[in-house]
Amino acid sequence: MKALLDKAELHFAAKEHLRSYPEIYEKLEKFEKLFNKRVRELLSKYGDKIMTPDSFMIWRPVKTKGKSVLGKVFGEIKYRKMDVPYLIEWGKTMPSEAEMKEINELRDLLDDTKAFSERFETYRDFAGDISLLVLKVEMGEPLEGTCSLCPKVKIIEKKEGVKP
């Protein structure tokens, strides 16, 4: 419980700091709106079971007409690759009825490609801005604004030849 509280406090503190960066804060609000609590729950629960097309192929049989050397028409089966945007893999155990209901809810979310693309475009933009902000802090640039967790720190410019 303590770790969860700490995480909530850190989240609140981060949001307080981001208010000093209006463009990034706006992306955070959009991100939180698009990735509502239910979407986050489903992705955290089943996200590791979602496979992308680069890790699987599905072939479907297609009946075609063919002709023999003597001109007789016969049916021939060829296989064509199906374009499937994702696959949910279960392994050896089948999901329970409750899990199946949640999986279908997740599929509905994933199948809404317009909303799905918008969610991940927003996530990509927001994550890029946060990564840049983290890099600036690591390089010594202090965050703008303050939060309830900020220590009372005074930044002093070091003069050459003088030891602190």
Residue frames as qw, qx, qy, qz and C-alpha x, y, z in Angstrom:
[[0.000, 0.885, 0.465, 0.000, 0.00, 0.00, 0.00],
 [0.333, -0.760, 0.101, 0.549, 2.88, 2.37, 0.80],
 [0.385, -0.113, 0.592, 0.699, 4.43, 1.85, -2.65],
 [0.171, 0.629, 0.673, 0.349, 1.08, 2.58, -4.30],
 [0.169, -0.921, -0.254, 0.241, 0.74, 5.78, -2.28],
 [0.397, -0.541, 0.335, 0.661, 4.26, 6.81, -3.25],
 [0.338, 0.214, 0.685, 0.609, 3.44, 6.19, -6.90],
 [0.037, 0.823, 0.548, 0.144, 0.29, 8.31, -6.63],
 [0.294, -0.850, -0.027, 0.437, 2.25, 11.10, -4.93],
 [0.411, -0.287, 0.509, 0.700, 4.91, 10.99, -7.65],
 [0.253, 0.504, 0.691, 0.452, 2.23, 11.08, -10.34],
 [0.091, -0.921, -0.372, 0.078, 0.61, 14.11, -8.73],
 [0.383, -0.703, 0.193, 0.568, 4.00, 15.85, -8.35],
 [0.411, 0.018, 0.620, 0.668, 4.88, 15.19, -11.98],
 [0.138, 0.723, 0.603, 0.307, 1.55, 16.67, -13.09],
 [0.239, -0.900, -0.159, 0.328, 2.23, 19.74, -10.93],
 [0.394, -0.462, 0.411, 0.680, 5.57, 20.27, -12.70],
 [0.343, 0.281, 0.705, 0.554, 4.07, 19.70, -16.14],
 [0.077, 0.878, 0.455, -0.126, 1.63, 22.59, -15.57],
 [0.218, -0.759, 0.211, 0.576, 4.68, 24.82, -16.11],
 [0.135, -0.201, 0.740, 0.627, 4.96, 23.38, -19.64],
 [0.571, 0.338, 0.261, -0.701, 1.53, 24.17, -21.20],
 [0.600, 0.400, -0.526, -0.451, 2.14, 22.32, -24.49],
 [0.285, 0.165, -0.937, 0.117, 3.26, 19.13, -22.73],
 [0.262, 0.121, 0.707, -0.646, 0.49, 19.41, -20.12],
 [0.632, 0.328, -0.055, -0.700, -2.10, 19.69, -22.89],
 [0.568, 0.287, -0.738, -0.226, -0.75, 16.45, -24.41],
 [0.042, 0.065, -0.901, 0.426, -0.93, 14.79, -20.97],
 [0.481, 0.222, 0.431, -0.730, -4.59, 15.74, -20.61],
 [0.684, 0.359, -0.348, -0.531, -5.36, 14.44, -24.11],
 [0.371, 0.268, -0.888, 0.052, -3.41, 11.25, -23.35],
 [0.150, 0.031, 0.819, -0.554, -5.32, 10.66, -20.10],
 [0.609, 0.292, 0.160, -0.720, -8.64, 11.28, -21.86],
 [0.676, 0.371, -0.515, -0.375, -7.87, 8.83, -24.70],
 [0.503, 0.121, -0.833, 0.195, -6.29, 6.20, -22.46],
 [0.588, -0.523, 0.082, -0.612, -9.06, 6.11, -19.92],
 [0.459, -0.450, 0.700, -0.310, -8.80, 3.80, -16.93],
 [0.892, 0.141, 0.366, -0.226, -10.55, 0.87, -18.65],
 [0.719, 0.647, -0.251, 0.038, -8.27, 0.96, -21.71],
 [0.060, 0.686, -0.666, 0.287, -5.21, 0.99, -19.44],
 [0.682, -0.260, 0.597, -0.334, -6.59, -1.91, -17.36],
 [0.919, 0.323, 0.183, -0.135, -7.23, -4.07, -20.42],
 [0.580, 0.708, -0.374, 0.148, -3.88, -3.31, -22.04],
 [0.153, -0.626, 0.697, -0.315, -1.96, -3.99, -18.84],
 [0.760, -0.121, 0.560, -0.307, -3.83, -7.27, -18.35],
 [0.851, 0.318, 0.417, 0.030, -3.74, -8.61, -21.94],
 [0.273, 0.891, -0.270, -0.242, -1.18, -6.44, -23.75],
 [0.250, -0.537, 0.786, 0.177, 1.53, -9.11, -23.59],
 [0.602, 0.202, 0.773, 0.004, -0.76, -11.51, -25.49],
 [0.518, 0.800, 0.123, -0.278, -1.23, -9.15, -28.46],
 [0.635, -0.122, 0.508, 0.569, 0.94, -10.10, -31.43],
 [0.278, 0.726, -0.133, -0.616, 1.66, -7.76, -34.34],
 [0.853, 0.492, 0.025, -0.171, 1.74, -8.86, -38.03],
 [0.322, 0.723, -0.609, 0.055, 5.54, -9.00, -38.07],
 [0.247, -0.378, 0.851, -0.268, 5.40, -12.00, -35.70],
 [0.549, 0.193, 0.795, -0.171, 2.76, -14.17, -37.42],
 [0.277, 0.196, -0.557, -0.758, 1.18, -15.06, -40.78],
 [0.589, 0.238, 0.670, -0.384, -2.25, -16.50, -41.48],
 [0.113, 0.161, -0.739, -0.644, -2.88, -18.31, -44.74],
 [0.630, 0.262, 0.478, -0.552, -6.40, -19.05, -45.94],
 [0.400, 0.104, 0.827, 0.381, -7.37, -21.56, -48.62],
 [0.413, 0.525, -0.020, -0.744, -8.93, -20.12, -51.77],
 [0.676, 0.271, 0.676, 0.116, -10.62, -22.28, -54.42],
 [0.196, 0.601, -0.343, -0.695, -9.67, -21.37, -57.97],
 [0.876, 0.399, 0.216, -0.164, -10.57, -22.87, -61.33],
 [0.216, -0.566, 0.678, 0.415, -7.87, -24.57, -63.28],
 [0.831, 0.431, -0.124, -0.328, -7.66, -26.46, -66.56],
 [0.788, -0.251, 0.514, 0.229, -5.88, -29.67, -67.22],
 [0.189, -0.355, 0.644, 0.650, -3.73, -30.27, -70.29],
 [0.138, 0.310, 0.868, 0.362, -6.74, -31.84, -72.01],
 [0.163, -0.321, -0.239, -0.902, -8.91, -28.77, -71.27],
 [0.509, -0.536, -0.670, -0.069, -10.96, -30.29, -68.47],
 [0.173, -0.673, 0.185, -0.695, -11.97, -27.75, -65.76],
 [0.696, -0.321, -0.598, 0.235, -11.19, -28.67, -62.18],
 [0.363, -0.909, -0.014, -0.204, -11.01, -26.93, -58.80],
 [0.663, 0.243, -0.405, 0.580, -7.65, -26.06, -57.35],
 [0.492, -0.844, -0.198, 0.078, -6.87, -24.80, -53.86],
 [0.492, 0.460, -0.245, 0.697, -4.26, -22.10, -53.39],
 [0.490, -0.629, -0.424, 0.428, -3.32, -20.30, -50.20],
 [0.195, 0.719, 0.051, 0.665, -3.37, -16.53, -49.81],
 [0.342, -0.082, -0.526, 0.774, -2.02, -14.51, -46.91],
 [0.208, -0.817, -0.519, -0.137, -4.71, -12.80, -44.84],
 [0.180, 0.469, -0.222, 0.835, -4.14, -9.22, -43.74],
 [0.592, -0.661, -0.461, 0.020, -4.78, -9.30, -40.02],
 [0.066, 0.837, -0.216, 0.498, -3.67, -6.26, -37.97],
 [0.206, -0.509, 0.699, -0.457, -3.09, -8.20, -34.73],
 [0.735, -0.128, -0.648, -0.153, -3.62, -11.57, -33.09],
 [0.492, -0.599, 0.416, -0.476, -4.28, -12.42, -29.45],
 [0.603, 0.237, -0.760, 0.050, -2.31, -15.52, -28.47],
 [0.713, -0.537, 0.112, -0.437, -3.36, -17.70, -25.57],
 [0.010, 0.469, -0.870, 0.151, -1.00, -20.62, -25.58],
 [0.249, -0.039, -0.967, -0.030, -2.21, -23.88, -24.03],
 [0.015, 0.414, 0.767, -0.490, -4.98, -22.67, -21.72],
 [0.002, -0.603, -0.557, -0.572, -8.30, -21.30, -22.91],
 [0.054, -0.224, 0.290, -0.929, -9.51, -18.08, -21.32],
 [0.077, 0.386, 0.821, -0.413, -12.42, -18.19, -18.88],
 [0.136, 0.734, 0.617, 0.250, -15.81, -16.73, -19.76],
 [0.212, -0.913, -0.141, 0.320, -15.00, -13.51, -17.84],
 [0.398, -0.455, 0.436, 0.666, -11.62, -13.21, -19.59],
 [0.344, 0.342, 0.707, 0.515, -13.29, -13.80, -22.96],
 [0.027, 0.898, 0.440, -0.009, -15.70, -10.94, -22.26],
 [0.284, -0.825, 0.148, 0.465, -12.74, -8.63, -21.48],
 [0.454, -0.146, 0.625, 0.617, -10.85, -9.85, -24.56],
 [0.273, 0.625, 0.643, 0.348, -13.84, -9.03, -26.74],
 [0.111, -0.955, -0.188, 0.201, -13.96, -5.58, -25.17],
 [0.398, -0.592, 0.405, 0.571, -10.24, -5.16, -25.92],
 [0.439, 0.216, 0.699, 0.522, -10.80, -6.34, -29.51],
 [0.154, 0.865, 0.469, 0.090, -13.51, -3.70, -29.94],
 [0.235, -0.894, 0.104, 0.368, -11.02, -1.08, -28.76],
 [0.447, -0.356, 0.599, 0.561, -8.26, -2.39, -31.05],
 [0.415, 0.421, 0.717, 0.370, -10.59, -2.74, -34.04],
 [0.114, 0.958, 0.241, -0.105, -11.55, 0.94, -33.87],
 [0.744, 0.143, 0.096, 0.645, -8.45, 1.77, -35.92],
 [0.128, 0.770, 0.077, 0.621, -9.10, 5.51, -36.05],
 [0.545, -0.798, 0.073, -0.248, -9.30, 5.80, -32.25],
 [0.911, -0.256, 0.092, 0.312, -6.43, 3.32, -31.80],
 [0.611, 0.420, 0.064, 0.668, -4.16, 5.34, -34.13],
 [0.104, -0.830, 0.002, -0.549, -5.08, 8.57, -32.37],
 [0.760, -0.648, 0.042, -0.019, -4.29, 7.04, -28.97],
 [0.856, -0.157, 0.139, 0.473, -0.85, 5.88, -30.00],
 [0.402, 0.626, 0.084, 0.663, -0.03, 9.05, -31.94],
 [0.348, -0.850, 0.037, -0.394, -0.85, 11.03, -28.79],
 [0.859, -0.475, 0.102, 0.159, 1.19, 8.60, -26.67],
 [0.773, 0.229, 0.094, 0.584, 4.18, 8.89, -29.03],
 [0.158, 0.756, 0.014, 0.635, 4.10, 12.70, -28.98],
 [0.559, -0.779, 0.071, -0.275, 3.68, 12.87, -25.20],
 [0.914, -0.285, 0.097, 0.271, 6.39, 10.25, -24.54],
 [0.638, 0.440, 0.035, 0.631, 8.80, 12.12, -26.83],
 [0.087, -0.816, 0.063, -0.567, 8.25, 15.38, -24.95],
 [0.751, -0.641, 0.115, -0.110, 8.71, 13.66, -21.57],
 [0.903, 0.007, 0.056, 0.426, 11.90, 11.93, -22.77],
 [0.396, 0.623, -0.031, 0.673, 13.29, 15.29, -23.88],
 [0.392, -0.804, 0.086, -0.439, 12.39, 16.82, -20.53],
 [0.901, -0.409, 0.088, 0.114, 14.09, 13.95, -18.67],
 [0.771, 0.282, 0.018, 0.571, 17.21, 14.37, -20.82],
 [0.092, 0.774, -0.071, 0.623, 17.33, 18.11, -20.02],
 [0.647, -0.712, 0.128, -0.241, 17.08, 17.37, -16.28],
 [0.938, -0.148, 0.087, 0.302, 19.83, 14.74, -16.56],
 [0.584, 0.466, 0.007, 0.665, 21.99, 17.38, -18.28],
 [0.366, -0.201, -0.389, 0.821, 21.50, 19.70, -15.30],
 [0.183, -0.314, -0.216, -0.906, 18.62, 21.90, -16.40],
 [0.146, 0.152, 0.768, -0.604, 16.18, 22.24, -13.48],
 [0.033, 0.559, 0.796, 0.229, 12.46, 21.67, -13.96],
 [0.140, -0.344, -0.047, -0.927, 10.27, 24.72, -14.18],
 [0.660, -0.473, -0.239, -0.532, 7.67, 25.10, -11.47],
 [0.094, -0.345, 0.804, -0.476, 7.54, 23.41, -8.10],
 [0.684, -0.260, -0.589, -0.342, 5.63, 20.58, -6.52],
 [0.690, -0.638, 0.086, -0.331, 4.77, 19.35, -3.05],
 [0.956, -0.183, 0.029, 0.229, 7.71, 16.92, -3.12],
 [0.520, 0.680, -0.191, 0.480, 10.39, 19.40, -4.23],
 [0.643, -0.432, -0.288, 0.562, 13.12, 19.85, -1.64],
 [0.012, -0.991, -0.012, 0.136, 14.08, 23.41, -0.81],
 [0.787, 0.013, 0.231, 0.573, 17.12, 23.61, -3.06],
 [0.071, 0.936, -0.090, -0.333, 19.17, 26.68, -3.83],
 [0.836, 0.359, 0.147, 0.388, 21.29, 26.52, -6.97],
 [0.277, -0.859, 0.199, 0.382, 24.60, 28.33, -6.57],
 [0.700, 0.685, -0.166, 0.119, 26.88, 29.15, -9.47],
 [0.825, -0.374, 0.093, 0.414, 30.37, 27.84, -8.79],
 [0.180, 0.944, -0.259, -0.097, 33.18, 30.37, -9.30],
 [0.846, 0.354, -0.309, 0.252, 36.43, 29.08, -10.76],
 [0.397, 0.423, -0.543, 0.606, 39.22, 28.50, -8.27],
 [0.393, -0.363, 0.434, -0.725, 36.86, 28.59, -5.28],
 [0.252, -0.075, -0.964, 0.033, 36.04, 25.35, -3.53],
 [0.500, -0.517, -0.364, -0.592, 32.45, 24.96, -2.38]]
